[in-house]
Amino acid sequence: MLKRSLILFLNLLRKMISKNLEISVGNIIWIIGIIFTMGIAYSQIGQLDEDIKVLEQRLEKKIKIINENADHIVELEKELARLKACE
């Protein structure tokens, strides 16, 4: 997405310069707006990467707990089977 925005920006800049060789105030505002938007997009991508890492860590903890509980359930079932066999 960032690469696409950069390509669009460069194409827009090339078209503006090729149409008239002077850069007007309106064009400068567009350029600043596009650069600002690209910065926001880049920061959002970085934040999403961090969010994914946090979610992966939380998921790993939950999987570990589930595995421990499954092992504990197996042990309890074995103990229950022994107690029933003793009766």
mmCIF file of the C-alpha atoms, coordinates in Angstrom:
data_MODEL
# 
_entry.id   MODEL 
# 
loop_
_atom_site.group_PDB 
_atom_site.id 
_atom_site.type_symbol 
_atom_site.label_atom_id 
_atom_site.label_alt_id 
_atom_site.label_comp_id 
_atom_site.label_asym_id 
_atom_site.label_entity_id 
_atom_site.label_seq_id 
_atom_site.pdbx_PDB_ins_code 
_atom_site.Cartn_x 
_atom_site.Cartn_y 
_atom_site.Cartn_z 
_atom_site.occupancy 
_atom_site.B_iso_or_equiv 
_atom_site.pdbx_formal_charge 
_atom_site.auth_seq_id 
_atom_site.auth_comp_id 
_atom_site.auth_asym_id 
_atom_site.auth_atom_id 
_atom_site.pdbx_PDB_model_num 
ATOM 1  C CA . MET A 1 1  ? 0.000   0.000   0.000   1.00 0.00 ? 1  MET A CA 1 
ATOM 2  C CA . LEU A 1 2  ? 2.843   2.365   0.841   1.00 0.00 ? 2  LEU A CA 1 
ATOM 3  C CA . LYS A 1 3  ? 4.634   1.561   -2.420  1.00 0.00 ? 3  LYS A CA 1 
ATOM 4  C CA . ARG A 1 4  ? 1.449   2.230   -4.355  1.00 0.00 ? 4  ARG A CA 1 
ATOM 5  C CA . SER A 1 5  ? 0.980   5.575   -2.615  1.00 0.00 ? 5  SER A CA 1 
ATOM 6  C CA . LEU A 1 6  ? 4.571   6.522   -3.393  1.00 0.00 ? 6  LEU A CA 1 
ATOM 7  C CA . ILE A 1 7  ? 4.127   5.612   -7.057  1.00 0.00 ? 7  ILE A CA 1 
ATOM 8  C CA . LEU A 1 8  ? 0.908   7.639   -7.237  1.00 0.00 ? 8  LEU A CA 1 
ATOM 9  C CA . PHE A 1 9  ? 2.656   10.582  -5.603  1.00 0.00 ? 9  PHE A CA 1 
ATOM 10 C CA . LEU A 1 10 ? 5.573   10.467  -8.017  1.00 0.00 ? 10 LEU A CA 1 
ATOM 11 C CA . ASN A 1 11 ? 3.230   10.194  -11.015 1.00 0.00 ? 11 ASN A CA 1 
ATOM 12 C CA . LEU A 1 12 ? 1.208   13.154  -9.758  1.00 0.00 ? 12 LEU A CA 1 
ATOM 13 C CA . LEU A 1 13 ? 4.376   15.186  -9.234  1.00 0.00 ? 13 LEU A CA 1 
ATOM 14 C CA . ARG A 1 14 ? 5.649   14.298  -12.721 1.00 0.00 ? 14 ARG A CA 1 
ATOM 15 C CA . LYS A 1 15 ? 2.322   15.331  -14.293 1.00 0.00 ? 15 LYS A CA 1 
ATOM 16 C CA . MET A 1 16 ? 2.253   18.624  -12.397 1.00 0.00 ? 16 MET A CA 1 
ATOM 17 C CA . ILE A 1 17 ? 5.779   19.512  -13.437 1.00 0.00 ? 17 ILE A CA 1 
ATOM 18 C CA . SER A 1 18 ? 5.299   18.397  -17.044 1.00 0.00 ? 18 SER A CA 1 
ATOM 19 C CA . LYS A 1 19 ? 2.140   20.513  -17.497 1.00 0.00 ? 19 LYS A CA 1 
ATOM 20 C CA . ASN A 1 20 ? 3.733   23.695  -16.284 1.00 0.00 ? 20 ASN A CA 1 
ATOM 21 C CA . LEU A 1 21 ? 7.283   24.178  -15.148 1.00 0.00 ? 21 LEU A CA 1 
ATOM 22 C CA . GLU A 1 22 ? 6.394   26.336  -12.173 1.00 0.00 ? 22 GLU A CA 1 
ATOM 23 C CA . ILE A 1 23 ? 5.052   24.857  -8.979  1.00 0.00 ? 23 ILE A CA 1 
ATOM 24 C CA . SER A 1 24 ? 2.028   26.735  -7.722  1.00 0.00 ? 24 SER A CA 1 
ATOM 25 C CA . VAL A 1 25 ? 0.805   27.069  -4.145  1.00 0.00 ? 25 VAL A CA 1 
ATOM 26 C CA . GLY A 1 26 ? -2.048  24.668  -4.863  1.00 0.00 ? 26 GLY A CA 1 
ATOM 27 C CA . ASN A 1 27 ? 0.361   22.029  -6.077  1.00 0.00 ? 27 ASN A CA 1 
ATOM 28 C CA . ILE A 1 28 ? 2.559   22.485  -3.012  1.00 0.00 ? 28 ILE A CA 1 
ATOM 29 C CA . ILE A 1 29 ? -0.484  21.983  -0.774  1.00 0.00 ? 29 ILE A CA 1 
ATOM 30 C CA . TRP A 1 30 ? -1.301  18.766  -2.659  1.00 0.00 ? 30 TRP A CA 1 
ATOM 31 C CA . ILE A 1 31 ? 2.277   17.544  -2.291  1.00 0.00 ? 31 ILE A CA 1 
ATOM 32 C CA . ILE A 1 32 ? 2.309   18.273  1.447   1.00 0.00 ? 32 ILE A CA 1 
ATOM 33 C CA . GLY A 1 33 ? -1.064  16.568  1.839   1.00 0.00 ? 33 GLY A CA 1 
ATOM 34 C CA . ILE A 1 34 ? 0.106   13.467  0.025   1.00 0.00 ? 34 ILE A CA 1 
ATOM 35 C CA . ILE A 1 35 ? 3.326   13.287  2.062   1.00 0.00 ? 35 ILE A CA 1 
ATOM 36 C CA . PHE A 1 36 ? 1.330   13.690  5.278   1.00 0.00 ? 36 PHE A CA 1 
ATOM 37 C CA . THR A 1 37 ? -1.092  10.934  4.217   1.00 0.00 ? 37 THR A CA 1 
ATOM 38 C CA . MET A 1 38 ? 1.797   8.612   3.368   1.00 0.00 ? 38 MET A CA 1 
ATOM 39 C CA . GLY A 1 39 ? 3.306   9.248   6.814   1.00 0.00 ? 39 GLY A CA 1 
ATOM 40 C CA . ILE A 1 40 ? 0.031   8.360   8.487   1.00 0.00 ? 40 ILE A CA 1 
ATOM 41 C CA . ALA A 1 41 ? -0.251  5.171   6.423   1.00 0.00 ? 41 ALA A CA 1 
ATOM 42 C CA . TYR A 1 42 ? 3.318   4.192   7.319   1.00 0.00 ? 42 TYR A CA 1 
ATOM 43 C CA . SER A 1 43 ? 2.720   4.712   11.047  1.00 0.00 ? 43 SER A CA 1 
ATOM 44 C CA . GLN A 1 44 ? -0.490  2.676   10.886  1.00 0.00 ? 44 GLN A CA 1 
ATOM 45 C CA . ILE A 1 45 ? 1.372   -0.204  9.262   1.00 0.00 ? 45 ILE A CA 1 
ATOM 46 C CA . GLY A 1 46 ? 3.981   -0.077  12.038  1.00 0.00 ? 46 GLY A CA 1 
ATOM 47 C CA . GLN A 1 47 ? 1.263   -0.077  14.686  1.00 0.00 ? 47 GLN A CA 1 
ATOM 48 C CA . LEU A 1 48 ? -0.436  -3.072  13.069  1.00 0.00 ? 48 LEU A CA 1 
ATOM 49 C CA . ASP A 1 49 ? 2.844   -4.996  13.184  1.00 0.00 ? 49 ASP A CA 1 
ATOM 50 C CA . GLU A 1 50 ? 3.113   -4.323  16.913  1.00 0.00 ? 50 GLU A CA 1 
ATOM 51 C CA . ASP A 1 51 ? -0.523  -5.344  17.461  1.00 0.00 ? 51 ASP A CA 1 
ATOM 52 C CA . ILE A 1 52 ? 0.065   -8.620  15.616  1.00 0.00 ? 52 ILE A CA 1 
ATOM 53 C CA . LYS A 1 53 ? 3.101   -9.404  17.785  1.00 0.00 ? 53 LYS A CA 1 
ATOM 54 C CA . VAL A 1 54 ? 1.112   -8.760  20.973  1.00 0.00 ? 54 VAL A CA 1 
ATOM 55 C CA . LEU A 1 55 ? -1.757  -10.948 19.761  1.00 0.00 ? 55 LEU A CA 1 
ATOM 56 C CA . GLU A 1 56 ? 0.643   -13.760 18.867  1.00 0.00 ? 56 GLU A CA 1 
ATOM 57 C CA . GLN A 1 57 ? 2.176   -13.645 22.361  1.00 0.00 ? 57 GLN A CA 1 
ATOM 58 C CA . ARG A 1 58 ? -1.244  -13.739 23.993  1.00 0.00 ? 58 ARG A CA 1 
ATOM 59 C CA . LEU A 1 59 ? -2.295  -16.640 21.771  1.00 0.00 ? 59 LEU A CA 1 
ATOM 60 C CA . GLU A 1 60 ? 0.863   -18.590 22.637  1.00 0.00 ? 60 GLU A CA 1 
ATOM 61 C CA . LYS A 1 61 ? 0.124   -18.154 26.358  1.00 0.00 ? 61 LYS A CA 1 
ATOM 62 C CA . LYS A 1 62 ? -3.439  -19.384 25.898  1.00 0.00 ? 62 LYS A CA 1 
ATOM 63 C CA . ILE A 1 63 ? -2.309  -22.406 23.880  1.00 0.00 ? 63 ILE A CA 1 
ATOM 64 C CA . LYS A 1 64 ? 0.195   -23.262 26.606  1.00 0.00 ? 64 LYS A CA 1 
ATOM 65 C CA . ILE A 1 65 ? -2.529  -23.061 29.280  1.00 0.00 ? 65 ILE A CA 1 
ATOM 66 C CA . ILE A 1 66 ? -4.876  -25.223 27.202  1.00 0.00 ? 66 ILE A CA 1 
ATOM 67 C CA . ASN A 1 67 ? -2.169  -27.868 26.741  1.00 0.00 ? 67 ASN A CA 1 
ATOM 68 C CA . GLU A 1 68 ? -1.392  -27.873 30.468  1.00 0.00 ? 68 GLU A CA 1 
ATOM 69 C CA . ASN A 1 69 ? -5.077  -28.244 31.289  1.00 0.00 ? 69 ASN A CA 1 
ATOM 70 C CA . ALA A 1 70 ? -5.445  -31.087 28.790  1.00 0.00 ? 70 ALA A CA 1 
ATOM 71 C CA . ASP A 1 71 ? -2.531  -32.915 30.446  1.00 0.00 ? 71 ASP A CA 1 
ATOM 72 C CA . HIS A 1 72 ? -4.092  -32.331 33.863  1.00 0.00 ? 72 HIS A CA 1 
ATOM 73 C CA . ILE A 1 73 ? -7.437  -33.693 32.640  1.00 0.00 ? 73 ILE A CA 1 
ATOM 74 C CA . VAL A 1 74 ? -5.732  -36.868 31.383  1.00 0.00 ? 74 VAL A CA 1 
ATOM 75 C CA . GLU A 1 75 ? -4.077  -37.336 34.775  1.00 0.00 ? 75 GLU A CA 1 
ATOM 76 C CA . LEU A 1 76 ? -7.398  -36.834 36.572  1.00 0.00 ? 76 LEU A CA 1 
ATOM 77 C CA . GLU A 1 77 ? -9.118  -39.348 34.279  1.00 0.00 ? 77 GLU A CA 1 
ATOM 78 C CA . LYS A 1 78 ? -6.407  -41.905 35.030  1.00 0.00 ? 78 LYS A CA 1 
ATOM 79 C CA . GLU A 1 79 ? -6.793  -41.287 38.767  1.00 0.00 ? 79 GLU A CA 1 
ATOM 80 C CA . LEU A 1 80 ? -10.563 -41.628 38.456  1.00 0.00 ? 80 LEU A CA 1 
ATOM 81 C CA . ALA A 1 81 ? -10.163 -44.918 36.582  1.00 0.00 ? 81 ALA A CA 1 
ATOM 82 C CA . ARG A 1 82 ? -7.862  -46.227 39.348  1.00 0.00 ? 82 ARG A CA 1 
ATOM 83 C CA . LEU A 1 83 ? -10.344 -45.218 42.031  1.00 0.00 ? 83 LEU A CA 1 
ATOM 84 C CA . LYS A 1 84 ? -13.193 -46.972 40.200  1.00 0.00 ? 84 LYS A CA 1 
ATOM 85 C CA . ALA A 1 85 ? -11.045 -50.087 39.800  1.00 0.00 ? 85 ALA A CA 1 
ATOM 86 C CA . CYS A 1 86 ? -10.407 -50.164 43.549  1.00 0.00 ? 86 CYS A CA 1 
ATOM 87 C CA . GLU A 1 87 ? -14.111 -50.170 44.443  1.00 0.00 ? 87 GLU A CA 1 
# 
